[in-house]
Amino acid sequence: MESFNYYSGNNFKITFLKLENYVSQENFKGWDPYDGLNSKLFQLLPFKKYRFCKLAWIQLFKRSSLNYRKVTGVPKEYNPKALGLFLSAECKNFEREKKSQSSERIDFLVKKILDLKSSGFSGSCWGYNFDWQARAFFQPEGTPTVVATSFIANALLDVYDLFKDPKLLAEARSACDFVLNDLNRTHLSDGTFCFSYSPLDKTQVYNASLLGSRLLARVYSYTKEEILRETAEGSVKYCVKAQEKDGSWAYGTLPFHQWVDNFHTGYNLECLTDYQKYTGDTQFEGVIQKGLDYYLKNFFTEEGIPKYYNNKVYPIDIHAPAQLVATLFKLGKLKEEKVLVERVLNWTVENMFDTSKGYFYFQKKKYFTSKIPYMRWAQAWMYYALSFYLYEFREK
């Protein structure tokens, strides 16, 4: 593999431009680690309705370094969450270029996102472009989730902040109705609660609930509706109570959700920070600092390797270095932790970027690397992260 010396913003910009070219050529469409059930071949098989078979099929596609999608008929498609990440990134690029660039790409992404809204719910909401079988639940294609809806609504608000189109604020406010009315809640006796991942399940996943809280808090900062702030606070307090003494969070409450991982920890930290920013409620500063200390200490090696889990290196997932940049940007710590960030980005570009084709790999495992060019999981996240990096260290 070609060796790089990438400790400079100019060279990271070169990487970004190559990625931008790849994404543009693909027109933001692509495959996803979890899109195996979109296979035309699978839909012809007699066992397609069985939970175990759906789960096994998805895991085969996700875990293998071989890409079976072409031979089994999985098309490249638009993923709503990926479009939301690209949209937020394009807003940062627009600001970085001092508004000298066209907003044509922003306009395209907004239109496509609005076209992909899920119907039949209390407010604007979005899901994924594939059926998804998880261990805890099954989500049919288009089932809205708080995760996808939160990222997309926040992206629409990023556009609103630039251009003040009231229709975009209205879409984000409508997404709050989805969070308030369609998600299930698990309550504690003290009145705090956890939002479910989607309207179809009752799981308690901390980062998902916090993403819902962040959206409510951000819209509150525009509308000043107390119901939004109060509801956000109830979810935040539930999730804060789940933080361990060392500053970590398990993924969720189910027995098979007891792992501690990199990027979901990052979600928690940035959501708590944004909640405080948008509501003025700063009572969780200590929680955030403890979590940040744990995050930086446990998920990145001296060589700059971004670990997936707190207790082992592999698999190395492209989402982890991307989330590092996003988390530190949202916490206002990107400049303070520049040495770490550039060490991690340098390792990532050297080991997980195809310089000739311009895309990032999915995962590096101990004995092999999955080089499948997933659009949402890899390209959208690194595009998002590099946009934050280039914005933070832009020439002023």
TAWORA-V925389 format. One record per pair of residues at least 6 apart in sequence whose C-alpha atoms are under 7 Angstrom apart, sorted by the first residue. I is the first residue (numbers start at 1). J is the second residue. If there is no record, write none. Layout:
i=[I/I]
j=[J/J]
This chain:
i=[3/4/6/6/7/7/16/16/18/19/19/22/22/28/29/29/29/29/30/30/30/30/30/31/31/31/31/32/32/32/32/33/33/33/34/34/34/35/36/36/36/36/37/37/37/38/38/39/39/39/40/40/40/41/41/42/47/48/54/55/55/61/65/65/65/67/79/79/79/80/80/80/80/80/81/81/81/82/82/83/83/84/84/84/85/85/85/85/86/86/86/87/87/87/88/88/89/89/89/90/91/91/92/92/92/93/94/96/96/117/117/117/118/118/118/118/118/121/121/122/122/122/122/123/123/123/123/124/124/124/124/125/125/125/125/126/126/126/126/126/127/127/127/127/127/128/128/128/129/129/130/130/131/131/131/132/132/132/133/137/144/145/145/146/146/146/146/146/146/147/147/149/150/150/150/153/153/154/156/156/157/157/157/160/160/173/176/179/182/183/183/183/183/184/184/184/184/185/185/185/185/186/186/186/187/187/192/192/192/192/193/193/193/194/194/194/194/195/195/195/196/196/196/196/197/197/197/204/204/205/205/205/206/206/206/207/207/207/209/210/210/210/210/211/213/213/213/214/214/214/216/216/216/217/217/217/217/217/217/218/220/220/221/221/229/242/243/246/247/247/247/248/248/249/249/250/250/250/250/251/251/251/251/252/260/260/261/261/261/262/262/262/262/262/263/263/263/265/266/266/266/269/269/269/269/270/270/270/272/273/276/298/299/299/299/299/300/300/304/304/304/305/305/306/306/306/306/307/307/307/308/308/308/308/308/314/314/315/315/315/316/316/316/317/317/317/318/318/318/318/319/319/319/321/321/322/322/322/325/325/325/325/326/326/328/329/352/352/353/353/353/354/359/359/360/360/360/361/361/361/361/361/362/362/362/362/362/362/363/363/364]
j=[350/350/12/346/342/346/383/386/358/358/359/358/359/78/76/77/78/375/76/77/78/374/375/76/77/374/375/374/375/376/377/61/62/374/58/62/132/130/57/58/61/74/58/130/131/74/130/72/73/74/72/73/74/72/73/48/53/54/133/133/134/68/369/370/371/372/128/129/376/113/116/126/127/128/148/151/152/376/380/109/113/151/152/155/151/380/381/384/380/383/384/106/109/155/155/158/383/384/387/106/158/159/387/388/391/387/101/391/394/124/125/126/125/126/127/142/144/178/182/177/178/181/182/174/175/177/178/171/174/175/178/144/149/175/178/142/144/145/148/149/142/143/144/145/148/141/142/143/141/142/140/141/139/140/141/138/139/140/139/201/198/197/198/179/197/198/208/211/212/208/211/175/211/212/215/172/175/215/168/172/168/169/172/168/169/219/216/212/199/195/196/198/199/195/196/199/202/193/194/195/196/193/194/195/193/194/234/235/237/238/234/235/238/204/209/235/238/204/209/235/202/203/204/209/203/205/208/252/253/251/252/253/239/251/252/264/267/268/235/235/236/268/271/271/232/235/236/271/274/275/228/229/232/228/229/232/275/278/279/278/228/229/278/279/279/249/249/294/290/291/294/291/294/260/265/257/258/259/260/257/258/259/260/258/309/310/308/309/310/299/307/308/309/320/319/320/323/295/323/324/327/288/291/292/327/327/330/331/288/331/282/310/306/307/309/310/306/307/343/344/347/344/347/316/320/321/344/313/314/316/314/315/316/317/320/365/366/363/364/365/363/364/365/362/363/364/361/362/363/378/377/378/381/344/345/381/382/385/334/341/385/389/385/388/334/388/360/361/359/360/361/360/373/379/373/378/379/370/371/372/373/378/370/371/372/373/374/378/369/370/370]
